[in-house]
Amino acid sequence: MAKSTALLQEICSVPGTDEALEFAPDGSATAADGTHFRAVEGVPVMRREPPAVERRSLDHATNPLSAARIDAMRATTGYTLFIGAGSSPFRARNVIELEYHLFRDTDIVGDAHALPFHDGTFEHVVAMNVFEHLRDPALAASEAMRVLQPLGQIVIHTAFLQPLHEAPVHYYNATEHGVREWFRDFDEVDVHVSPNFNPLYAISWFAHELLQIADGQMSPEASKRFGGLTLEALAGFWRAPGDFDAETLDHFWSIPPDAQASIAAGFEMTARKPG
């Protein structure tokens, strides 16, 4: 069920600003300058269109949250903003779910780069596996700063060593230092590896992608050779490339370019200034 019009009136503003809105009973809103924001199924659409808002399947499954994270979100005395909530596994009176499209329990459709909330609205902001999919993570971080109360806390999970996913809207994999740069204006910044980002997940995900490419786009021999590689053998290539098995190396060089792009170590770019 969508959040009440009274609550929307209390917390929402013109996206990216502190300017007030007037909400109608159907969830649509109008700004002082006449700008109108429509509603879909009672949920206000507080971002620019196109792209048009899509209704995602009610069966859509979102990555699970830990019980501790859910408890922390529910426990705040004020409001918690859950950015990129998707089809969240729980509902709470004080948790506002914001998504770019319309999921099962989305409260507001909006854009993390221009949050549709008043300054200082939230005690807590959570964004799980969102920032790698934002065009300007630093701008989104500054918007989170704007809508947080003084001493309010933000918690994010974001990608570092992960294959391409949710293309084409997977823009960044950040190092610890990159994350710190995005949130450089915050205090007490703590960046650490949570259990769901243990190196085992990185290694196993890359191995899964490599074998899936071999099975689907390459020869049975390539699939067999990739599947038989050990960590010791792979580490040997890094230590002494010239000693690596030549036939296995040929299979790596023959991975189709589009498939390489999903698990590549990096990219070379060339470009030209417009005339």
BELPEHU-V559890 format. One record per residue. N is the residue number from 0. RES is the residue in one small letter. SS is DSSP state (2 for helix, 1 for strand, 0 for the rest). OMEGA is omega in whole degrees, -180 to 180 (NA if undefined). BURIAL is # if it has 24 or more other C-alpha atoms within 12 Angstrom, else .. Layout:
n->N res->RES ss->SS omega->OMEGA burial->BURIAL
n->N res->RES ss->SS omega->OMEGA burial->BURIAL
This chain:
n->0 res->m ss->0 omega->-180 burial->.
n->1 res->a ss->0 omega->177 burial->#
n->2 res->k ss->0 omega->-175 burial->#
n->3 res->s ss->0 omega->176 burial->#
n->4 res->t ss->2 omega->180 burial->#
n->5 res->a ss->2 omega->179 burial->.
n->6 res->l ss->2 omega->178 burial->#
n->7 res->l ss->2 omega->179 burial->#
n->8 res->q ss->2 omega->-178 burial->#
n->9 res->e ss->2 omega->-169 burial->.
n->10 res->i ss->2 omega->-171 burial->#
n->11 res->c ss->1 omega->179 burial->#
n->12 res->s ss->0 omega->172 burial->#
n->13 res->v ss->0 omega->-175 burial->#
n->14 res->p ss->0 omega->177 burial->#
n->15 res->g ss->0 omega->-177 burial->#
n->16 res->t ss->0 omega->175 burial->#
n->17 res->d ss->0 omega->-175 burial->.
n->18 res->e ss->0 omega->-175 burial->.
n->19 res->a ss->0 omega->175 burial->#
n->20 res->l ss->1 omega->173 burial->#
n->21 res->e ss->1 omega->-176 burial->#
n->22 res->f ss->1 omega->173 burial->#
n->23 res->a ss->0 omega->-179 burial->.
n->24 res->p ss->0 omega->-178 burial->.
n->25 res->d ss->0 omega->179 burial->.
n->26 res->g ss->0 omega->176 burial->#
n->27 res->s ss->0 omega->-175 burial->#
n->28 res->a ss->1 omega->179 burial->#
n->29 res->t ss->1 omega->178 burial->#
n->30 res->a ss->1 omega->-179 burial->#
n->31 res->a ss->0 omega->-180 burial->.
n->32 res->d ss->0 omega->178 burial->.
n->33 res->g ss->0 omega->178 burial->.
n->34 res->t ss->0 omega->-176 burial->.
n->35 res->h ss->1 omega->176 burial->.
n->36 res->f ss->1 omega->-177 burial->#
n->37 res->r ss->0 omega->175 burial->#
n->38 res->a ss->1 omega->175 burial->#
n->39 res->v ss->1 omega->-179 burial->#
n->40 res->e ss->0 omega->178 burial->#
n->41 res->g ss->0 omega->-179 burial->#
n->42 res->v ss->1 omega->-180 burial->#
n->43 res->p ss->1 omega->178 burial->#
n->44 res->v ss->1 omega->-172 burial->#
n->45 res->m ss->1 omega->174 burial->#
n->46 res->r ss->0 omega->179 burial->#
n->47 res->r ss->0 omega->170 burial->#
n->48 res->e ss->0 omega->4 burial->.
n->49 res->p ss->0 omega->-2 burial->.
n->50 res->p ss->0 omega->-178 burial->.
n->51 res->a ss->0 omega->178 burial->.
n->52 res->v ss->0 omega->178 burial->#
n->53 res->e ss->0 omega->174 burial->.
n->54 res->r ss->1 omega->-180 burial->.
n->55 res->r ss->0 omega->-175 burial->.
n->56 res->s ss->0 omega->177 burial->.
n->57 res->l ss->0 omega->178 burial->.
n->58 res->d ss->0 omega->-179 burial->.
n->59 res->h ss->0 omega->180 burial->.
n->60 res->a ss->0 omega->178 burial->.
n->61 res->t ss->0 omega->177 burial->.
n->62 res->n ss->0 omega->-176 burial->.
n->63 res->p ss->0 omega->173 burial->.
n->64 res->l ss->0 omega->176 burial->#
n->65 res->s ss->0 omega->177 burial->.
n->66 res->a ss->2 omega->180 burial->.
n->67 res->a ss->2 omega->180 burial->.
n->68 res->r ss->2 omega->178 burial->#
n->69 res->i ss->2 omega->180 burial->#
n->70 res->d ss->2 omega->-180 burial->.
n->71 res->a ss->2 omega->179 burial->#
n->72 res->m ss->2 omega->-180 burial->#
n->73 res->r ss->2 omega->-170 burial->#
n->74 res->a ss->2 omega->-178 burial->.
n->75 res->t ss->0 omega->179 burial->.
n->76 res->t ss->0 omega->177 burial->.
n->77 res->g ss->0 omega->-178 burial->#
n->78 res->y ss->1 omega->173 burial->#
n->79 res->t ss->1 omega->174 burial->#
n->80 res->l ss->1 omega->180 burial->#
n->81 res->f ss->1 omega->-179 burial->#
n->82 res->i ss->1 omega->-179 burial->#
n->83 res->g ss->0 omega->-175 burial->#
n->84 res->a ss->0 omega->-178 burial->#
n->85 res->g ss->0 omega->175 burial->#
n->86 res->s ss->0 omega->-173 burial->#
n->87 res->s ss->0 omega->-176 burial->#
n->88 res->p ss->0 omega->-178 burial->.
n->89 res->f ss->0 omega->174 burial->#
n->90 res->r ss->0 omega->178 burial->#
n->91 res->a ss->0 omega->-178 burial->#
n->92 res->r ss->0 omega->-172 burial->.
n->93 res->n ss->0 omega->-178 burial->#
n->94 res->v ss->1 omega->180 burial->#
n->95 res->i ss->1 omega->-177 burial->#
n->96 res->e ss->1 omega->179 burial->#
n->97 res->l ss->1 omega->179 burial->#
n->98 res->e ss->1 omega->179 burial->#
n->99 res->y ss->0 omega->174 burial->#
n->100 res->h ss->0 omega->-173 burial->#
n->101 res->l ss->1 omega->177 burial->#
n->102 res->f ss->0 omega->-171 burial->#
n->103 res->r ss->0 omega->-174 burial->#
n->104 res->d ss->0 omega->-180 burial->#
n->105 res->t ss->0 omega->177 burial->#
n->106 res->d ss->0 omega->-178 burial->#
n->107 res->i ss->1 omega->172 burial->#
n->108 res->v ss->1 omega->-177 burial->#
n->109 res->g ss->1 omega->-176 burial->#
n->110 res->d ss->1 omega->-178 burial->#
n->111 res->a ss->0 omega->179 burial->#
n->112 res->h ss->0 omega->179 burial->#
n->113 res->a ss->1 omega->-173 burial->#
n->114 res->l ss->0 omega->-176 burial->#
n->115 res->p ss->0 omega->-177 burial->#
n->116 res->f ss->1 omega->177 burial->#
n->117 res->h ss->0 omega->175 burial->#
n->118 res->d ss->0 omega->173 burial->#
n->119 res->g ss->0 omega->-177 burial->#
n->120 res->t ss->0 omega->-165 burial->#
n->121 res->f ss->1 omega->174 burial->#
n->122 res->e ss->1 omega->-170 burial->#
n->123 res->h ss->1 omega->173 burial->#
n->124 res->v ss->1 omega->180 burial->#
n->125 res->v ss->1 omega->176 burial->#
n->126 res->a ss->1 omega->-176 burial->#
n->127 res->m ss->1 omega->176 burial->#
n->128 res->n ss->0 omega->-178 burial->#
n->129 res->v ss->0 omega->-167 burial->#
n->130 res->f ss->2 omega->176 burial->#
n->131 res->e ss->2 omega->-178 burial->#
n->132 res->h ss->2 omega->-179 burial->#
n->133 res->l ss->0 omega->-180 burial->#
n->134 res->r ss->0 omega->-177 burial->.
n->135 res->d ss->0 omega->-177 burial->.
n->136 res->p ss->2 omega->-180 burial->#
n->137 res->a ss->2 omega->177 burial->#
n->138 res->l ss->2 omega->178 burial->#
n->139 res->a ss->2 omega->177 burial->#
n->140 res->a ss->2 omega->179 burial->#
n->141 res->s ss->2 omega->176 burial->#
n->142 res->e ss->2 omega->176 burial->#
n->143 res->a ss->2 omega->177 burial->#
n->144 res->m ss->2 omega->-178 burial->#
n->145 res->r ss->2 omega->-174 burial->#
n->146 res->v ss->2 omega->176 burial->#
n->147 res->l ss->1 omega->171 burial->#
n->148 res->q ss->1 omega->171 burial->.
n->149 res->p ss->1 omega->-177 burial->.
n->150 res->l ss->1 omega->176 burial->.
n->151 res->g ss->1 omega->-173 burial->#
n->152 res->q ss->1 omega->171 burial->#
n->153 res->i ss->1 omega->177 burial->#
n->154 res->v ss->1 omega->176 burial->#
n->155 res->i ss->1 omega->163 burial->#
n->156 res->h ss->1 omega->179 burial->#
n->157 res->t ss->0 omega->-171 burial->#
n->158 res->a ss->0 omega->166 burial->#
n->159 res->f ss->0 omega->179 burial->#
n->160 res->l ss->0 omega->178 burial->#
n->161 res->q ss->0 omega->174 burial->#
n->162 res->p ss->0 omega->175 burial->#
n->163 res->l ss->0 omega->176 burial->#
n->164 res->h ss->0 omega->-177 burial->.
n->165 res->e ss->0 omega->176 burial->.
n->166 res->a ss->0 omega->4 burial->.
n->167 res->p ss->0 omega->-176 burial->.
n->168 res->v ss->0 omega->170 burial->.
n->169 res->h ss->0 omega->-170 burial->#
n->170 res->y ss->0 omega->-171 burial->.
n->171 res->y ss->0 omega->161 burial->#
n->172 res->n ss->0 omega->-170 burial->#
n->173 res->a ss->0 omega->167 burial->#
n->174 res->t ss->0 omega->173 burial->.
n->175 res->e ss->2 omega->-177 burial->.
n->176 res->h ss->2 omega->175 burial->.
n->177 res->g ss->2 omega->178 burial->.
n->178 res->v ss->2 omega->178 burial->#
n->179 res->r ss->2 omega->178 burial->.
n->180 res->e ss->2 omega->177 burial->.
n->181 res->w ss->2 omega->-173 burial->#
n->182 res->f ss->0 omega->-175 burial->#
n->183 res->r ss->0 omega->-179 burial->.
n->184 res->d ss->0 omega->178 burial->.
n->185 res->f ss->0 omega->175 burial->#
n->186 res->d ss->0 omega->174 burial->.
n->187 res->e ss->0 omega->-180 burial->.
n->188 res->v ss->0 omega->179 burial->.
n->189 res->d ss->0 omega->179 burial->.
n->190 res->v ss->0 omega->-178 burial->.
n->191 res->h ss->0 omega->180 burial->.
n->192 res->v ss->0 omega->177 burial->.
n->193 res->s ss->0 omega->-175 burial->.
n->194 res->p ss->2 omega->-179 burial->.
n->195 res->n ss->2 omega->177 burial->.
n->196 res->f ss->2 omega->175 burial->.
n->197 res->n ss->0 omega->179 burial->.
n->198 res->p ss->2 omega->178 burial->.
n->199 res->l ss->2 omega->-179 burial->.
n->200 res->y ss->2 omega->180 burial->.
n->201 res->a ss->2 omega->-178 burial->.
n->202 res->i ss->2 omega->-176 burial->.
n->203 res->s ss->2 omega->180 burial->.
n->204 res->w ss->2 omega->178 burial->.
n->205 res->f ss->2 omega->178 burial->#
n->206 res->a ss->2 omega->178 burial->#
n->207 res->h ss->2 omega->-179 burial->.
n->208 res->e ss->2 omega->-179 burial->#
n->209 res->l ss->2 omega->-179 burial->#
n->210 res->l ss->2 omega->178 burial->#
n->211 res->q ss->2 omega->176 burial->#
n->212 res->i ss->2 omega->-179 burial->#
n->213 res->a ss->2 omega->-178 burial->#
n->214 res->d ss->2 omega->-173 burial->.
n->215 res->g ss->2 omega->-172 burial->.
n->216 res->q ss->2 omega->-176 burial->.
n->217 res->m ss->0 omega->-175 burial->.
n->218 res->s ss->0 omega->174 burial->.
n->219 res->p ss->2 omega->179 burial->.
n->220 res->e ss->2 omega->178 burial->.
n->221 res->a ss->2 omega->-180 burial->#
n->222 res->s ss->2 omega->-180 burial->#
n->223 res->k ss->2 omega->-178 burial->.
n->224 res->r ss->2 omega->178 burial->#
n->225 res->f ss->2 omega->-178 burial->#
n->226 res->g ss->2 omega->-179 burial->.
n->227 res->g ss->0 omega->-179 burial->.
n->228 res->l ss->0 omega->174 burial->.
n->229 res->t ss->0 omega->175 burial->.
n->230 res->l ss->2 omega->180 burial->.
n->231 res->e ss->2 omega->179 burial->.
n->232 res->a ss->2 omega->179 burial->.
n->233 res->l ss->2 omega->177 burial->#
n->234 res->a ss->2 omega->179 burial->.
n->235 res->g ss->2 omega->177 burial->.
n->236 res->f ss->2 omega->180 burial->.
n->237 res->w ss->2 omega->-177 burial->.
n->238 res->r ss->2 omega->-176 burial->.
n->239 res->a ss->0 omega->-176 burial->.
n->240 res->p ss->2 omega->-178 burial->.
n->241 res->g ss->2 omega->-179 burial->.
n->242 res->d ss->2 omega->-176 burial->.
n->243 res->f ss->0 omega->-179 burial->.
n->244 res->d ss->0 omega->-172 burial->.
n->245 res->a ss->2 omega->-178 burial->.
n->246 res->e ss->2 omega->177 burial->.
n->247 res->t ss->2 omega->179 burial->#
n->248 res->l ss->2 omega->179 burial->.
n->249 res->d ss->2 omega->178 burial->.
n->250 res->h ss->2 omega->177 burial->#
n->251 res->f ss->2 omega->-179 burial->#
n->252 res->w ss->2 omega->-177 burial->.
n->253 res->s ss->0 omega->174 burial->.
n->254 res->i ss->0 omega->-179 burial->#
n->255 res->p ss->0 omega->-176 burial->.
n->256 res->p ss->2 omega->-179 burial->.
n->257 res->d ss->2 omega->179 burial->.
n->258 res->a ss->2 omega->177 burial->#
n->259 res->q ss->2 omega->-175 burial->#
n->260 res->a ss->2 omega->-178 burial->.
n->261 res->s ss->2 omega->-177 burial->#
n->262 res->i ss->2 omega->-176 burial->#
n->263 res->a ss->0 omega->176 burial->.
n->264 res->a ss->0 omega->180 burial->.
n->265 res->g ss->0 omega->-177 burial->.
n->266 res->f ss->0 omega->167 burial->.
n->267 res->e ss->0 omega->180 burial->.
n->268 res->m ss->0 omega->166 burial->.
n->269 res->t ss->0 omega->-179 burial->.
n->270 res->a ss->0 omega->-179 burial->.
n->271 res->r ss->0 omega->176 burial->.
n->272 res->k ss->0 omega->179 burial->.
n->273 res->p ss->0 omega->179 burial->.
n->274 res->g ss->0 omega->NA burial->.
